[in-house]
Amino acid sequence: MGQNDMHIQSVAVIGAGTMGSGIAQVCAQTGWKTWIYDLDRNVLERSYSYIDDYWKKGIELQKTSIEDVNAWKSNLKLMYELDDLMKPIDLVIEAVPENLDLKRNIFQKLDKITDRQTILATNTSGLSISKIANSTKFPNRVIGMHFFNPVPKMDLLELVKHPEIDQRTIDFAKFVGNEMGKKTILVSDTPGFATSRLGVVLGNEAIRMLDEGVASAEDIDFAMRIGYNHPMGPLELSDLVGLDVRRDILSSLEAELVDQRYKPHPLLDKLVKRGEIGKKVGKGIYDWTDGGNKKQRDF
């Protein structure tokens, strides 16, 4: 089956955090009936409010129309129980925290409550797709779909294949990315894939440079933006992604590759242990408490 023969009408997103919210928003904007679920109802309802605020701001900035927003809203529905997924659905995208046991448990349940034709995707940024897929009876329909934050603005979608996947699943995931307006790459199921492995090493080294007094956080970020044409510096990006997420990916790479190059820097560990994990809590490498505007901190 070629991409011209494919179609998609409905999507469910599991997990209503930053990534899940962004993925659900893009799905709704693409024109698909989109359900979003989270075990925590408060998180789920905050997610809807966040998406709604994003759309309202688009109207205020005259980047989108009221008619478009009304259509997108009609596509987006909250799902309070995972068992409510007992309906024909084309694609499920899991976007819960980076915990392998949690993801495997979710996929075991999805395997039971979805039709065999439903494609199951995980948004993990570094966990083994094979280990997630093999928690199901039909691993051939499982794929990694690694989105980037903020999902509505970032063009890249990293697709991750594993040995038991079938070509239909890969083709379908490419089709989904194309319909979303994303540019896709296809990588093998290796620790850190392509993007996370490079990204966390750059971020970890930038934290080492900050701790050693090589330059200020703002100057390190400025250098990479202006000197290397990066849209965002590695320290600001680490705060946006979440220092806890970055630390966990590094720890996983260190263990799986048995390589000290991936050992999280002590400053990164210290900030995570103090709960200062980035923009989502107001403090990380930078202080974000001034209306989301970043200010340098002393370390």
Secondary structure as GFF3:
##gff-version 3
##sequence-region A 1 299
A	DSSP	three_ten_helix	3	5	.	.	.	ID=ss1
A	DSSP	beta_strand	10	14	.	.	.	ID=ss2
A	DSSP	alpha_helix	18	30	.	.	.	ID=ss3
A	DSSP	beta_strand	33	37	.	.	.	ID=ss4
A	DSSP	alpha_helix	41	60	.	.	.	ID=ss5
A	DSSP	alpha_helix	66	75	.	.	.	ID=ss6
A	DSSP	beta_strand	76	79	.	.	.	ID=ss7
A	DSSP	three_ten_helix	82	85	.	.	.	ID=ss8
A	DSSP	beta_strand	91	94	.	.	.	ID=ss9
A	DSSP	alpha_helix	100	113	.	.	.	ID=ss10
A	DSSP	beta_strand	119	122	.	.	.	ID=ss11
A	DSSP	alpha_helix	129	133	.	.	.	ID=ss12
A	DSSP	three_ten_helix	139	141	.	.	.	ID=ss13
A	DSSP	beta_strand	142	146	.	.	.	ID=ss14
A	DSSP	beta_strand	156	161	.	.	.	ID=ss15
A	DSSP	alpha_helix	167	180	.	.	.	ID=ss16
A	DSSP	beta_strand	183	188	.	.	.	ID=ss17
A	DSSP	alpha_helix	195	211	.	.	.	ID=ss18
A	DSSP	alpha_helix	217	227	.	.	.	ID=ss19
A	DSSP	alpha_helix	234	241	.	.	.	ID=ss20
A	DSSP	alpha_helix	243	257	.	.	.	ID=ss21
A	DSSP	three_ten_helix	260	262	.	.	.	ID=ss22
A	DSSP	alpha_helix	266	273	.	.	.	ID=ss23
A	DSSP	three_ten_helix	279	281	.	.	.	ID=ss24
A	DSSP	beta_strand	286	290	.	.	.	ID=ss25
A	DSSP	beta_strand	293	296	.	.	.	ID=ss26
###
